[in-house]
């Protein structure tokens, strides 16, 4: 889900997997494990909400004026 609220952009990703996400040290040719590394590098804040089952990982980014195309994005859920 992508939500723009004033000068704040929030991204949420939900999955049904257990466990708590953590940064993985990955080799240059690895295909996985960089998502949380990117979040910690670029997000102003992030966290995890635990569900039963699964979790939602969210990240917030402070921005200047929110572009029109982001204000018009509707939340999308992928199955």
C-alpha positions as CSV (number, residue, x, y, z in Angstrom):
1,X,0.0,0.0,0.0
2,X,1.2,3.5,-0.8
3,X,-0.2,6.5,1.2
4,X,0.7,10.1,0.7
5,X,-0.3,12.4,3.6
6,X,1.0,15.9,3.3
7,X,4.8,15.8,3.2
8,X,4.9,12.2,4.2
9,X,4.9,9.1,2.0
10,X,4.2,5.7,3.7
11,X,4.7,2.3,2.0
12,X,3.4,-0.9,3.6
13,X,4.1,-4.5,2.5
14,X,2.2,-7.3,4.1
15,X,3.0,-11.0,4.0
16,X,1.9,-14.2,5.7
17,X,5.3,-15.3,6.7
18,X,6.4,-15.7,10.3
19,X,9.5,-14.2,11.9
20,X,10.8,-10.7,12.1
21,X,12.7,-9.1,9.2
22,X,16.3,-8.3,9.6
23,X,19.1,-7.0,7.4
24,X,20.9,-9.8,5.6
25,X,24.5,-9.4,4.5
26,X,24.4,-10.5,0.9
27,X,27.1,-11.0,-1.7
28,X,27.2,-9.0,-4.9
29,X,25.6,-11.8,-6.9
30,X,22.9,-12.6,-4.4
31,X,19.3,-12.4,-5.6
32,X,17.6,-11.7,-2.2
33,X,17.9,-9.9,1.1
34,X,18.3,-6.3,0.1
35,X,14.8,-4.9,0.8
36,X,15.3,-4.0,4.5
37,X,18.9,-2.8,3.7
38,X,17.4,-0.3,1.3
39,X,14.7,0.7,3.8
40,X,17.2,1.4,6.6
41,X,19.3,3.4,4.1
42,X,16.6,5.7,2.7
43,X,13.5,5.7,5.0
44,X,13.1,8.3,7.7
45,X,11.3,5.7,9.9
46,X,10.2,2.1,9.6
47,X,8.7,-0.7,11.6
48,X,6.8,-4.0,11.7
49,X,3.3,-4.7,12.8
50,X,2.7,-8.4,13.6
51,X,-0.5,-10.1,12.5
52,X,-1.8,-13.6,12.9
53,X,-0.7,-14.9,10.5
54,X,2.1,-12.7,9.1
55,X,3.3,-9.1,9.4
56,X,3.2,-5.7,7.8
57,X,6.6,-3.9,7.2
58,X,6.1,-0.2,6.8
59,X,8.4,2.7,5.9
60,X,7.9,6.4,5.9
61,X,9.7,9.0,3.8
62,X,9.5,12.7,4.4
63,X,9.2,14.7,1.2
64,X,8.6,18.1,-0.2
65,X,5.3,18.8,-1.9
66,X,3.7,15.5,-2.8
67,X,3.4,15.1,-6.6
68,X,-0.1,14.8,-8.0
69,X,0.4,11.3,-9.3
70,X,1.2,10.0,-5.8
71,X,-1.8,11.8,-4.3
72,X,-4.0,9.9,-6.8
73,X,-2.6,6.4,-6.2
74,X,-5.1,4.0,-4.8
75,X,-4.0,1.3,-2.3
76,X,-3.4,-2.0,-4.1
77,X,-3.3,-5.4,-2.6
78,X,-1.6,-8.2,-4.4
79,X,-2.4,-11.8,-3.6
